[in-house]
Structure formats: C-alpha cells, structure tokens
Amino acid sequence: MTGRPRPGPGRGWLLRLVIAFAFAQGAVSMARPAVSYRALALGADETAVGVIAGVYALLPLFVAVPLGRRTDHGRCAPLLPLGVLLISGGCALSGLVSSLPAMAAWSGVMGLGHLCFVIGAQSIVARQSAPHEQDRNFGHFTIGASLGQLIGPIAAGALISGQGGALGRTSALALLVSAGVCAVALTSLWRIEHRRTTDARPRTDGKVPVRTILGTRGVPAGILISMAVLSATDILTAYLPVVGEHRSIAPATVGLLLSLRAAATIACRLVMTPLLRLLGRRALLTTSCLLAGLLCAGVALPVSVPVLAVMLAVLGFCLGVGQPLSMTTVVRAAPDGARSTALALRLTGNRLGQVAAPAAAGLIAGAVGVAAPFVLLGVGLLGAAGLGLRGEGRTGSEPADEGRTEQMPAGESRTEQAPVGEAVSDRSSRRSAPGGCPRDRHADRSPRSGG
C-alpha cells in the first residue's frame, strides 16, 4: 500500500468556482445600479425603483426550496451554467426594453439566474469541504461575490453618465455589457463538482420536512442574520444611486463608493480565519452586526463624500462577516441529508428580505425621504446582533458534528477526526450500506478483525 488516498478533490475546483462567481456577481452588481438609473431615466420615482429592486427577488422566492430539494438528491453543477444563462438574458433584455413593467420582469429573471447559481455553488462548497474547512472555504467562496461587487459598480459608474436621454442610453449600454461579463463565467465552469464526492453523499429515504429544518436550533438564526446582512448590501447597491442623485453625487463617484464597500468586504474575508481565532464565532458575528447597524443608520446623515467613503469602508468590512458564517451555521446545524434544502431556505430568507426590504424602503423613501431606508437597515442589523448572541445550535454544543461523514470529501480518513463513539457508529453504517465507499478500505480492517 503506497499510502492513504488524497484527502478530497484538491482545491482547484474552489478557485474555478470563485472565478466564475466573481464574473456572475460582477454582472449582477453592474446591472443592479444600471437598472435603477435606467428606471429613473424612464420616469420612475423612488417607490417604483424599490418595487423593481424587489421583483429581482420575487420569482426566486418560489423556487428556492424545490431547487434545494433537487440538489440534495442529485448533482449541483448543472445549476451553474443555467444560472449564468438566465443572468445574461435578464441583463440584456433589461437594457433593451423601454417600459417599467418589462424591466421589472426581466429583473426577476436575472434574480432567478443568480439564485440557481448560488444554490448550486454553495451546495458544492458544503459537500466538498471537510467540517474544519467550511469557515475558510465559504469565506474564500464569498470573496468571488465581493470581487464582483467591487468591479461591477465601478464598471457601471464608468459607463453611465449624463442626464435625461443620455442617462437612459448609457444605462442600457451598461446592462448589455453586464450580460457579456456574466457569459464569461461559463469558461470557468469545468470540473467543479467531483463524482467521488457526489457518489459518497448520504442517501435519504425521504424528504426532511421544512418545518423540521426550520425547527433545528441554529438554522433560523443563520437565516435571519443572513437576511439582515444581505438586505443591507442589496439596498446599499440599489439606493445609493438614488441618494447620490439627491445629494448631487456623480454616478462614477457612487460606483467608486460601492466598490470601496466591496473592497473592504474582501479584506474582511481574507483575514476571516485570524479574526475567528482572535474573537471566536459568536463575538465576531455579534460585534460586526452591531457596528454595521450603527454605520447603516449613519448613511442617512448628510455627510460629505470623504466621510461617507470612510463609513462605507468600515461598513463593508463588518458586512463581510455575516454571509460566510451564516452559511457555515446553517450547514452544520441542518439535519442530515437536507443541507442543500437548508441552504435554499437561507436563500429564500435572503430573497424574502430582498423583496420586502426594497419595497419597504421605497415606501419609506417616498413618504419620508431617501435616507430613511438606511435607518431601517440599521435596526435590522442591530436585531441580527442580538441573534448572534444566542449561539449557533449544534455547531457549538455538539463537537461530534465536526466529524460527520456527509461533509467529508471523498477520500479522507475518518479516524483522525471522529470521536471513538462516532467512529463505531460510522463503521456500523458502512457495513450496512451496499457496496460501501472507496475511502473505507483501510478502515474496514477493524470490522473484519472483530475490532
């Protein structure tokens, strides 16, 4: 015997996934402010902009759980190119139509594509990452989103300029360019999902009820924290252009401000592991949500552009914590065989927030002023900080979960991570499984010898 098999499929798949996600998210981050500017050029008011931003999340709201169910019992990779094609189509057609209802509809198609891509990608990361790698791998995965959020608004701001008719023409051009940017993601979607990992996942006799998943301690908190953080990011992207119009801030400057926030988020995720070692998961999550809530409310103040830039940079750093840690929280707390469905429920919560938050923001902005939605976001993030104090269910109270078979990449030995009692249970389940698993060859010696 030449040695143990390789502990998993390597990390090249993660790099390719991050690259593809960066292009897909870059296209969406470029298109979202472009949709807002094009809607303004077509005569939309603040309320209409909020409704169009909400429709982006409305259609995905109804398909997230079925997609998660499908992914729990099948492959994840086919959702990635499907998502890219839907995003590209939604971006291009949003730039070609000239009515607000049509823009809203194609914005919904764009949101559906983004949902397909994210469900597939997050499920791949959960399935192909060992438990001790999940914080790191989810953090690196979300760097792709942050890269897209960094480059997309800059590109949108560079392309969009002028007033009146020029604003409509340049925003349409930005939407067409974003469609092409998203299509580039297809070039990186090769050998993302490994067959060994797919074949080694647990087989379940039936569907785990949604009520059971939502009743698992840690899952609701992860969903609500993610909802608050993403709503803040989404409304910043959709409503900072409106704030810029009211404060006479040029579109290019607004794009730079949004990209500054995204750059700070990247910086946060690059140092996520040292921060976790220094503060711990609960303290890091609570502190970041608390500071983000205060800074979001501060955006409502009529500050100068340099002060606003500093606030958005710190805000971006704080917002960088919530998404990867909420992913890991939901994956670890979810019942066996329902992790993709739990991630889909988390995304459903995100989309629900993306429907409700912009609509509420539009109503509040129309009635009170364009800065008022940021106060609402601040309150939501303060609530998320309170949820962070409650803990994370099984992730903290049941260390044995760290050695679950379902989350181990194919090829990794279990004997170095699983507690003794769990190892005995794991060997029993392997003896009862037809055919076993290739990675169990050296572990099977113990049952044959009576150990």
Disulfide bonds with the S-S distance in Angstrom:
none
